[in-house]
Structures are given as structure tokens and as C-alpha cells.
Amino acid sequence: LEMSEEVEKKRLASICVFCGSSSGSVPVYIEKAQELGAILAARDIALVYGGGNIGLMGEISRSVHHHGGKVTGVIPKALCKREITGEGVGTVEVVDDMHSRKALMNRLSDGFISLPGGYGTLEELFEVTSWALLGIHSKPIGILNVNGFFDHLVAHVEKSIEDGFIDAKYRDLFIVSSDPLQLVER
């Protein structure tokens, strides 16, 4: 899938990354989260993320921080005990609820990238995609397709287009790549 022409290309000062509070069962998920973090820091692109320091969230935030980048986490009060253990990095904004979290993450970000994750990650990805479809934002949305993780999702979108549930003109609402550098540069 290619980037929509409606999404203007500009230098991104910050990217919101959606990803799991788990690291997954394959080491390449951690490696790609760390690689993306290093790339963001090297390009002076601030990380906005879910605020936890466990799983892929912890890996990418530590990577950005380790490489000298800016990190801002946004986490609801209810998740603090579950997703923050020990020392965090950067700034953590504690908000009242999930709706406030997503609204603030959107305000703080110039674009979005989704890494592998569970229901929460998928929900965040689909919400910002729906917002783009509705014209609420025109920020780029990327999917880092590590280890083929999102292959079935991309196929599902194609099936939805084929069966008339998604208009073909919305096929390009997100960019899919298995290469973090390529994703950031697009």
C-alpha cells in the first residue's frame, strides 16, 4: 500500500508509535522496535507512545532515549501499575482515561507508526485510520510489518475493499513496510 497523495510530505518532528506492552515471542520484534527507536533519535524525531516501560513500549522508549532522542509517554492512571515498572525514560503524562490518552497522543504527534501488538495496538491503529478517513487529521500512518505480523491485516483490508465495505480510494490511508528506515523516510 502506498501513501495517499492527500497526506502532505513534511518533516515530522514527532511520531506516535503504537505497540505492545508485551515483547512477543520472536526476538525480531524487539530488534525492530530498538532499530526504529535509534532511527527516530538519529533524525531528531520525538517519540510519543503509550507510556509503559514493558514490552515493545519499553524497548522503543529506551532505544530513543539511549540514542539521545526525546520521549513522551502518555498513560491513563488505571494502567500505571500494570505497565510501568521501575524507572521510566523521558516525560510521562498521566491522563484520566483511554480517550484522553489517544487525544493527547494525536495532538503531540505529526504521524503514526504501528508495531506489532495486541487488541489495544490494533484499536489505536484503526482509530487513527478512521480519523484520517473522516478528515479529522491528514497525518501519515505507517505499519511496521515485522515478521509478516500485519500480512493478514493487509489482506483483510483488501478483502474489505473487494467486498465493498471499504471504498478503494481509502486503500492508501496507511503505508506498510518491513523496513523501519524506509517507513520513516516515506
C-alpha positions as a LaTeX table, in Angstrom:
\begin{tabular}{lrrr}
\hline
Residue & $x$ (\AA) & $y$ (\AA) & $z$ (\AA) \\
\hline
Leu1 & 0.00 & 0.00 & 0.00 \\
Glu2 & 1.29 & 3.48 & $-0.84$ \\
Met3 & 0.93 & 6.80 & 0.99 \\
Ser4 & $-2.10$ & 8.81 & $-0.03$ \\
Glu5 & $-1.44$ & 11.97 & $-2.04$ \\
Glu6 & $-3.74$ & 13.74 & 0.43 \\
Val7 & $-1.13$ & 13.30 & 3.18 \\
Glu8 & 1.32 & 16.12 & 2.71 \\
Lys9 & 5.00 & 15.26 & 2.96 \\
Lys10 & 6.72 & 17.40 & 5.56 \\
Arg11 & 9.43 & 16.89 & 8.12 \\
Leu12 & 7.98 & 15.07 & 11.06 \\
Ala13 & 9.02 & 16.46 & 14.45 \\
Ser14 & 7.27 & 13.69 & 16.36 \\
Ile15 & 5.82 & 10.27 & 15.66 \\
Cys16 & 3.37 & 8.39 & 17.83 \\
Val17 & 4.22 & 4.69 & 17.95 \\
Phe18 & 1.55 & 2.15 & 18.86 \\
Cys19 & 2.96 & $-1.16$ & 20.08 \\
Gly20 & 2.50 & $-3.96$ & 22.54 \\
Ser21 & 3.06 & $-4.00$ & 26.27 \\
Ser22 & 4.41 & $-7.48$ & 25.51 \\
Ser23 & 7.61 & $-8.18$ & 23.56 \\
Gly24 & 6.09 & $-11.04$ & 21.58 \\
Ser25 & 7.57 & $-14.49$ & 21.17 \\
Val26 & 10.08 & $-13.78$ & 18.40 \\
Pro27 & 13.26 & $-11.73$ & 19.12 \\
Val28 & 12.97 & $-9.79$ & 15.84 \\
Tyr29 & 10.07 & $-7.78$ & 17.33 \\
Ile30 & 12.41 & $-6.36$ & 19.99 \\
Glu31 & 15.18 & $-5.82$ & 17.43 \\
Lys32 & 12.92 & $-3.82$ & 15.09 \\
Ala33 & 11.48 & $-1.73$ & 17.96 \\
Gln34 & 15.02 & $-0.86$ & 19.03 \\
Glu35 & 16.05 & $-0.14$ & 15.43 \\
Leu36 & 13.07 & 2.17 & 14.92 \\
Gly37 & 13.94 & 3.95 & 18.16 \\
Ala38 & 17.52 & 4.54 & 17.00 \\
Ile39 & 16.28 & 5.85 & 13.63 \\
Leu40 & 13.84 & 8.27 & 15.26 \\
Ala41 & 16.54 & 9.63 & 17.58 \\
Ala42 & 19.08 & 9.95 & 14.74 \\
Arg43 & 16.58 & 12.03 & 12.74 \\
Asp44 & 15.62 & 14.15 & 15.74 \\
Ile45 & 12.05 & 12.84 & 15.62 \\
Ala46 & 10.49 & 12.75 & 19.08 \\
Leu47 & 8.73 & 9.58 & 20.21 \\
Val48 & 5.19 & 9.77 & 21.57 \\
Tyr49 & 3.98 & 6.41 & 22.85 \\
Gly50 & 1.72 & 4.67 & 25.34 \\
Gly51 & 3.88 & 5.46 & 28.37 \\
Gly52 & 4.65 & 1.97 & 29.64 \\
Asn53 & 8.16 & 0.66 & 30.12 \\
Ile54 & 7.44 & $-3.00$ & 29.50 \\
Gly55 & 7.23 & $-4.97$ & 26.24 \\
Leu56 & 7.82 & $-3.24$ & 22.92 \\
Met57 & 6.78 & 0.07 & 24.52 \\
Gly58 & 9.73 & $-0.19$ & 26.89 \\
Glu59 & 12.10 & $-1.29$ & 24.14 \\
Ile60 & 11.38 & 1.60 & 21.80 \\
Ser61 & 11.32 & 4.24 & 24.55 \\
Arg62 & 14.67 & 3.07 & 25.96 \\
Ser63 & 16.16 & 2.94 & 22.46 \\
Val64 & 15.11 & 6.50 & 21.60 \\
His65 & 16.36 & 7.73 & 24.99 \\
His66 & 19.65 & 5.78 & 24.74 \\
His67 & 20.33 & 7.37 & 21.34 \\
Gly68 & 19.67 & 10.87 & 22.65 \\
Gly69 & 16.10 & 11.35 & 21.44 \\
Lys70 & 13.09 & 12.89 & 23.12 \\
Val71 & 10.49 & 10.55 & 24.64 \\
Thr72 & 6.97 & 11.41 & 25.76 \\
Gly73 & 4.73 & 8.71 & 27.16 \\
Val74 & 1.00 & 9.13 & 27.67 \\
Ile75 & $-0.67$ & 6.70 & 30.03 \\
Pro76 & $-4.04$ & 6.52 & 31.80 \\
Lys77 & $-3.93$ & 6.37 & 35.61 \\
Ala78 & $-5.52$ & 2.91 & 35.54 \\
Leu79 & $-2.59$ & 1.42 & 33.59 \\
Cys80 & 0.28 & 2.94 & 35.59 \\
Lys81 & 0.68 & $-0.02$ & 37.97 \\
Arg82 & 0.34 & $-2.58$ & 35.18 \\
Glu83 & 2.58 & $-1.01$ & 32.51 \\
Ile84 & 5.19 & 0.97 & 34.46 \\
Thr85 & 7.73 & $-0.97$ & 36.50 \\
Gly86 & 10.90 & 0.59 & 37.84 \\
Glu87 & 12.43 & 3.62 & 36.15 \\
Gly88 & 10.96 & 5.10 & 33.01 \\
Val89 & 12.61 & 7.39 & 30.49 \\
Gly90 & 11.65 & 10.82 & 29.24 \\
Thr91 & 8.42 & 12.55 & 30.19 \\
Val92 & 5.32 & 10.60 & 31.17 \\
Glu93 & 1.96 & 12.35 & 31.02 \\
Val94 & $-0.65$ & 10.65 & 33.21 \\
Val95 & $-4.21$ & 11.21 & 31.96 \\
Asp96 & $-7.64$ & 10.24 & 33.25 \\
Asp97 & $-8.68$ & 7.65 & 30.67 \\
Met98 & $-8.01$ & 5.97 & 27.31 \\
His99 & $-9.93$ & 8.61 & 25.35 \\
Ser100 & $-7.78$ & 11.38 & 26.86 \\
Arg101 & $-4.67$ & 9.31 & 26.12 \\
Lys102 & $-5.46$ & 8.94 & 22.42 \\
Ala103 & $-6.49$ & 12.59 & 22.05 \\
Leu104 & $-3.23$ & 13.80 & 23.63 \\
Met105 & $-1.11$ & 11.36 & 21.63 \\
Asn106 & $-2.77$ & 12.68 & 18.48 \\
Arg107 & $-2.14$ & 16.32 & 19.46 \\
Leu108 & 1.53 & 15.66 & 20.25 \\
Ser109 & 2.25 & 13.75 & 17.01 \\
Asp110 & 2.89 & 14.59 & 13.37 \\
Gly111 & 2.39 & 10.98 & 12.27 \\
Phe112 & 1.79 & 7.43 & 13.49 \\
Ile113 & 3.57 & 4.08 & 13.21 \\
Ser114 & 2.16 & 0.80 & 14.45 \\
Leu115 & 4.43 & $-2.04$ & 15.52 \\
Pro116 & 3.14 & $-5.48$ & 16.45 \\
Gly117 & 0.86 & $-5.63$ & 19.47 \\
Gly118 & $-2.45$ & $-6.90$ & 20.72 \\
Tyr119 & $-6.00$ & $-5.59$ & 20.80 \\
Gly120 & $-5.03$ & $-2.17$ & 22.15 \\
Thr121 & $-2.45$ & $-1.63$ & 19.42 \\
Leu122 & $-4.89$ & $-2.66$ & 16.71 \\
Glu123 & $-7.61$ & $-0.45$ & 18.18 \\
Glu124 & $-5.27$ & 2.57 & 18.21 \\
Leu125 & $-4.19$ & 1.89 & 14.61 \\
Phe126 & $-7.79$ & 1.60 & 13.40 \\
Glu127 & $-8.90$ & 4.67 & 15.31 \\
Val128 & $-6.28$ & 6.95 & 13.71 \\
Thr129 & $-7.03$ & 5.35 & 10.34 \\
Ser130 & $-10.75$ & 6.07 & 10.84 \\
Trp131 & $-9.90$ & 9.63 & 11.86 \\
Ala132 & $-7.95$ & 10.05 & 8.61 \\
Leu133 & $-10.86$ & 8.65 & 6.61 \\
Leu134 & $-13.21$ & 11.12 & 8.32 \\
Gly135 & $-10.85$ & 14.05 & 7.72 \\
Ile136 & $-10.05$ & 14.58 & 11.40 \\
His137 & $-6.35$ & 14.51 & 10.56 \\
Ser138 & $-4.13$ & 14.18 & 7.49 \\
Lys139 & $-1.09$ & 12.75 & 9.25 \\
Pro140 & 0.81 & 9.82 & 7.74 \\
Ile141 & 0.08 & 6.38 & 9.19 \\
Gly142 & 2.70 & 3.67 & 8.91 \\
Ile143 & 2.67 & $-0.02$ & 9.73 \\
Leu144 & 5.99 & $-1.72$ & 10.51 \\
Asn145 & 5.27 & $-5.20$ & 9.22 \\
Val146 & 7.82 & $-7.13$ & 11.28 \\
Asn147 & 7.99 & $-10.86$ & 10.56 \\
Gly148 & 4.84 & $-10.66$ & 8.41 \\
Phe149 & 2.84 & $-9.73$ & 11.52 \\
Phe150 & 0.41 & $-7.49$ & 9.60 \\
Asp151 & 0.11 & $-9.59$ & 6.41 \\
His152 & $-3.33$ & $-10.85$ & 7.37 \\
Leu153 & $-4.48$ & $-7.35$ & 8.30 \\
Val154 & $-3.43$ & $-6.02$ & 4.89 \\
Ala155 & $-5.21$ & $-8.97$ & 3.24 \\
His156 & $-8.30$ & $-8.22$ & 5.34 \\
Val157 & $-8.32$ & $-4.60$ & 4.14 \\
Glu158 & $-8.02$ & $-5.83$ & 0.53 \\
Lys159 & $-10.91$ & $-8.26$ & 1.11 \\
Ser160 & $-12.98$ & $-5.43$ & 2.62 \\
Ile161 & $-12.33$ & $-3.35$ & $-0.49$ \\
Glu162 & $-13.10$ & $-6.29$ & $-2.79$ \\
Asp163 & $-16.40$ & $-6.97$ & $-1.00$ \\
Gly164 & $-17.47$ & $-3.31$ & $-0.97$ \\
Phe165 & $-17.04$ & $-2.48$ & 2.72 \\
Ile166 & $-14.14$ & $-0.07$ & 2.21 \\
Asp167 & $-14.02$ & 2.26 & $-0.79$ \\
Ala168 & $-10.92$ & 1.58 & $-2.91$ \\
Lys169 & $-9.94$ & 5.25 & $-2.68$ \\
Tyr170 & $-9.10$ & 4.62 & 1.01 \\
Arg171 & $-6.67$ & 1.79 & 0.26 \\
Asp172 & $-3.76$ & 4.20 & 0.70 \\
Leu173 & $-4.58$ & 5.54 & 4.15 \\
Phe174 & $-1.56$ & 3.76 & 5.57 \\
Ile175 & 1.94 & 2.82 & 4.45 \\
Val176 & 3.19 & $-0.72$ & 5.06 \\
Ser177 & 6.87 & $-1.68$ & 5.18 \\
Ser178 & 9.05 & $-4.25$ & 6.91 \\
Asp179 & 11.95 & $-1.77$ & 6.97 \\
Pro180 & 11.85 & 0.88 & 9.75 \\
Leu181 & 14.16 & 3.26 & 7.87 \\
Gln182 & 12.08 & 3.07 & 4.70 \\
Leu183 & 8.92 & 3.69 & 6.73 \\
Val184 & 10.32 & 6.80 & 8.45 \\
Glu185 & 11.72 & 8.20 & 5.20 \\
Arg186 & 8.39 & 7.86 & 3.37 \\
\hline
\end{tabular}
